[in-house]
């Protein structure tokens, strides 16, 4: 019996790991220029393992230089935003909590918009985005402190104030931007796009998402403890304040880095954790791994549709909202507004 249980757990873990890889591989084949799985395999074998088999230049360009970087980014952003949403929902015991609960996404978006307005360097844009994402959290924390202490309610309210403040600053940036050159770039970027991603973009932004996701994965069982009261946690020997801020910092790093690379993409951090809970229950030890895998798969599928459905690429936030809003409405009716 124990052997079967262990085998079952190993099989489920293998599925969670393999599913994003398979979906990513087939996404390399799909697009307005179709490439067969064999041709994709030849390109990967040549570039990754150094096999000398000759591949057409067009396949090398499409698969290795254009599609692979954005698929890797989609995998990272999908898993990062999804696990951040699951972490925030566990942290605040609120099924509607998202990665923007503390104003992180708004702050990071303002930083990127400012970088696009003043500079042309993608590294500077990403750096400003991460910096202002951290500034947003610091501002939220300072607003929430009353007599040296902060409560969950005050943190959430502080996040609402911070988000509104940075959204106003984004509007100001768009107002002063050159309508012929800068404004279209800022507007399109804020709607979410992976069109301009490169390996350098990933080099700068991926580490924060990977480290933040690993931290949340390692803390997954402690997210269940965060639902306890301060007194209950103290009697068990846990410091809730330290745990909460560790979760917040990891989620902030993920969200700010994701926004810095591809703009604001909504609904993933809200929708995917709910679907995960429908599949495996409310235990965060199971929810977090499933959320990471499903978020990565979902984002790759959305990005593939965005770049393949029409001659002009569809902004990602449009697709995530078109799919996410109706499905979340269905979830609300099914669960009565509680945990899925």
Residue pairs with C-beta under 8 A, 6 or more apart in sequence:
13 289
15 293
16 289
16 290
16 292
16 293
17 293
19 293
19 297
20 75
20 79
20 293
20 296
20 297
20 300
23 297
23 300
23 301
24 71
24 72
24 74
24 75
24 300
25 37
25 40
26 37
27 67
27 71
27 74
27 300
27 301
27 303
27 304
28 35
28 40
28 63
28 67
28 68
28 71
29 35
29 36
29 37
29 40
30 304
30 308
31 62
31 67
31 304
31 307
31 308
32 307
32 308
32 311
33 58
33 62
35 59
35 62
35 63
39 55
39 59
39 63
40 59
40 63
42 53
42 55
42 59
43 55
43 59
43 60
43 63
43 64
44 63
44 64
45 51
45 53
46 52
46 53
46 55
46 60
47 60
47 64
69 197
69 198
69 199
69 201
69 202
70 194
70 195
70 197
70 303
70 307
71 300
71 303
72 202
72 206
73 194
73 197
73 201
73 202
73 206
73 261
73 262
74 194
74 296
74 299
74 300
74 302
74 303
75 296
75 299
75 300
76 202
76 206
76 209
76 210
76 258
76 296
77 194
77 209
77 258
77 261
77 262
77 265
77 299
78 268
78 272
78 295
78 296
78 297
78 298
78 299
78 300
79 209
79 213
79 291
79 292
79 293
79 295
79 296
79 299
80 209
80 212
80 213
80 254
80 255
80 257
80 258
80 295
81 99
81 254
81 255
81 258
81 265
81 268
81 269
81 295
81 299
82 268
82 269
82 272
82 273
82 291
82 292
82 294
82 295
82 296
82 298
83 213
83 216
83 217
83 254
83 288
83 291
83 292
83 295
84 99
84 212
84 216
84 251
84 254
84 255
84 269
85 97
85 98
85 99
85 268
85 269
85 270
85 272
85 273
85 291
86 216
86 223
86 269
86 272
86 273
86 276
86 284
86 287
86 288
86 291
87 216
87 219
87 223
87 247
87 250
87 251
87 288
88 94
88 97
88 98
88 99
88 101
88 247
88 251
88 269
89 95
89 96
89 97
89 273
90 223
90 224
90 226
90 227
90 284
90 287
91 97
91 152
91 223
91 226
91 244
91 247
91 248
92 101
92 152
92 156
93 152
93 226
93 227
94 156
95 274
95 337
95 338
95 339
95 340
96 270
97 156
98 266
98 269
98 270
99 105
99 251
99 254
99 255
99 269
100 106
100 159
100 163
100 255
100 269
101 156
101 159
102 136
102 137
102 140
102 155
102 158
102 159
102 162
102 248
102 252
103 136
103 137
103 139
103 140
103 158
103 159
103 160
103 161
103 162
103 163
103 165
103 166
104 133
104 136
104 137
104 251
104 252
104 255
104 256
104 259
105 133
105 163
105 255
105 259
105 264
106 136
106 162
106 163
106 164
106 165
106 166
106 167
106 170
107 132
107 133
107 134
107 135
107 136
107 137
107 139
107 162
107 166
107 256
108 129
108 130
108 132
108 133
108 136
108 255
108 256
108 259
108 260
109 129
109 166
109 170
109 190
109 259
109 263
109 264
110 132
110 166
110 169
110 170
110 173
111 128
111 129
111 130
111 131
111 132
111 133
111 135
111 260
112 125
112 126
112 128
112 129
112 189
112 259
112 260
112 263
113 170
113 173
113 174
113 186
113 189
113 190
114 128
114 132
114 173
115 121
115 124
115 125
115 126
115 127
115 128
115 129
116 125
116 182
116 185
116 186
116 189
117 173
117 176
117 177
117 182
117 186
119 125
122 196
122 198
122 200
122 201
123 200
123 204
125 260
126 201
126 204
126 205
126 257
126 260
126 261
127 204
127 260
129 256
129 257
129 259
129 260
130 208
130 253
130 256
130 257
130 260
132 166
132 256
133 252
133 255
133 256
133 259
133 260
134 252
134 256
136 162
136 163
136 166
137 248
137 249
137 252
139 158
139 162
139 165
140 155
140 158
140 159
140 161
140 162
141 150
141 155
141 158
142 158
143 154
143 157
143 158
143 161
143 162
144 150
144 151
144 154
144 155
144 157
144 158
145 154
146 154
150 158
152 244
170 190
173 186
174 183
174 186
174 187
177 183
177 186
188 315
189 263
190 263
190 264
191 263
191 264
191 315
191 316
191 317
191 318
192 262
192 263
192 264
192 265
192 315
192 316
192 317
192 320
193 262
193 263
193 306
193 313
193 315
193 316
194 261
194 262
194 303
194 306
194 316
195 307
195 313
197 261
197 262
201 261
202 261
205 257
205 258
205 260
205 261
206 257
208 253
208 254
208 256
208 257
209 253
209 254
209 257
209 258
211 250
211 253
212 250
212 251
212 252
212 253
212 254
212 257
213 250
213 254
213 292
215 246
215 250
216 247
216 250
216 251
216 254
216 288
217 288
217 289
217 292
219 243
219 246
219 247
219 250
220 284
220 285
220 287
220 288
220 289
221 284
221 285
222 238
222 243
223 247
223 284
223 288
224 283
224 284
224 285
225 233
225 236
225 238
225 240
225 243
226 240
226 243
226 244
226 247
228 236
228 240
230 240
233 239
233 240
234 240
258 265
262 316
263 316
263 317
264 317
265 299
265 316
265 317
265 320
266 317
266 320
266 321
266 324
267 320
267 321
267 323
267 324
267 325
267 328
268 295
268 298
268 299
268 320
268 324
270 324
270 328
271 324
271 327
271 328
271 331
272 291
272 294
272 295
272 298
273 287
273 291
274 328
274 331
274 340
275 294
275 331
275 340
276 287
276 290
276 291
276 294
277 287
277 339
277 340
278 331
278 340
279 290
280 286
280 287
280 290
281 287
282 339
302 316
302 319
302 320
302 323
303 316
305 314
305 319
306 313
306 314
306 315
306 316
306 319
307 313
331 340
334 340
